[in-house]
């Protein structure tokens, strides 16, 4: 019998992770393959993803795939697209505003440094939302998420592209910032097409 690959062994450890105790249970959701050329670093799985075990299986995922210009068959092909949330498990919904709680603070520092060496082919990393941008842009991040996304041209030479979260909650943000659709999305779609071809 062949021994598991290093990434397969790491995925087994991720699936067995017990760093956090969520009241609704743990269900780490990642999509990883060493052949992936596009990496999506997101916030954390939502309730629907937690129930199905499939990342971005909700209206946010539909909007994200529209932004990227690819359908589900390519999006869910791990040999093309890796998905690495800042928190691997659904953190639950905050009762005060209906949004999800932040991702678990121990998840990304524990697991991302172990995962990234197994993704040597990544040519473009999408940093979706403030948590991903804070981790991967560090001191190069602007004061707000809007300013960080507006400065996307500064990060693209490094293979990084900051994006807002595709949640319906950001629909008003998208209307207030038409440059996102007019200027950023065409470049995003072109770069994604190259990466997942």
PyMOL commands that set and color helices and strands:
alter all, ss='L'
color gray80, all
select helices_A, chain A and resi 6-15+47-52+59-68+72-75+105-116+130-140+145-150+152-156+168-176+179-196
alter helices_A, ss='H'
color red, helices_A
select strands_A, chain A and resi 38-44+81-87+124-128+160-163
alter strands_A, ss='S'
color yellow, strands_A
deselect
rebuild
show_as cartoon
